[in-house]
Each structure stands twice: as structure tokens, then as C-alpha cells.
Amino acid sequence: MATFRCLQSGNTVTFTLQHDIDSMEGHQGYIRVDEPEITIESDNSVRTDTAFAPVIPTIKRLGRPRKVANV
């Protein structure tokens, strides 16, 4: 399996057949982009992700505001 990126638009295309991969390597408008395979470690390692605060949505009232009576 091989992934190619278009030099002009930046779109990526993935091919699985060897014939398609060989023909794309000769194409001047595309470069081959190989992504490293992700391996999952089975040992119980500590996660080092950054903790972010949850996004609190603001409540916006719908419709027209109430009329204020003249006193």
C-alpha cells in the first residue's frame, strides 16, 4: 500500500496494486508519502497527553428581547 500527495493541490491518494504504484512513481506531479505504522505497546505505560478543559457552551436566548414598560 502506498500513499501519494499531489504537488499542486495537496490531495492524497492511496493505491494497493503494484501496477498502480509503479505508474504513479513515474508521474511528475505526485510524490510518495509513506506513513510510519503505529504499534501499540502492551506494557502499562503512563499517558502523557495534555489535559484540556472542556468547552462550556454559551447559552444564547432565542427571539426578540422583552419590551420594557414605561413607568
C-alpha positions in Angstrom: 0.0 0.0 0.0 1.4 3.4 -1.0 0.1 7.0 -0.5 0.9 9.7 -2.9 0.4 13.5 -2.5 -0.3 15.9 -5.3 2.2 18.7 -5.5 -0.3 21.2 -6.9 -3.4 20.7 -4.7 -2.0 18.7 -1.7 -4.6 15.9 -2.0 -3.5 12.4 -1.1 -4.3 9.2 -3.0 -3.7 5.6 -1.7 -3.0 2.7 -4.1 -2.9 -1.0 -3.2 -2.0 -2.6 -6.6 1.7 -2.8 -7.5 1.0 -1.7 -11.1 -0.7 1.5 -9.9 2.1 2.2 -7.5 4.7 1.8 -10.3 2.9 4.1 -12.7 2.5 6.8 -10.0 6.2 6.8 -9.1 6.9 7.9 -12.7 4.4 10.7 -12.5 6.0 14.2 -12.1 3.0 15.8 -10.3 2.9 13.3 -7.3 5.4 12.4 -4.5 5.2 9.3 -2.4 4.4 9.8 1.2 4.9 6.8 3.5 3.3 7.0 6.9 5.0 5.0 9.7 3.0 2.2 11.1 1.7 2.7 14.6 2.5 0.0 17.0 0.6 -0.4 20.3 2.8 -1.1 23.3 1.4 -3.7 25.6 3.2 -2.5 28.7 1.2 -0.3 31.1 2.9 3.0 30.3 1.7 6.3 31.6 -0.1 8.5 29.2 1.5 11.9 28.6 -1.4 13.6 26.9 -2.1 17.3 27.6 -5.3 17.8 29.6 -7.6 20.4 28.2 -10.6 22.0 29.9 -13.9 21.1 28.4 -15.6 23.8 26.2 -18.5 25.4 28.0 -21.2 26.4 25.5 -22.7 29.8 26.0 -26.5 29.9 26.1 -28.0 32.4 23.7 -31.6 33.3 24.2 -33.7 32.9 21.0 -36.0 35.6 19.7 -36.6 39.2 20.3 -35.9 40.7 23.8 -38.8 41.6 26.1 -40.3 45.0 25.9 -39.7 47.2 28.9 -42.9 49.0 30.1 -42.7 52.8 30.6 -43.2 53.6 34.2 
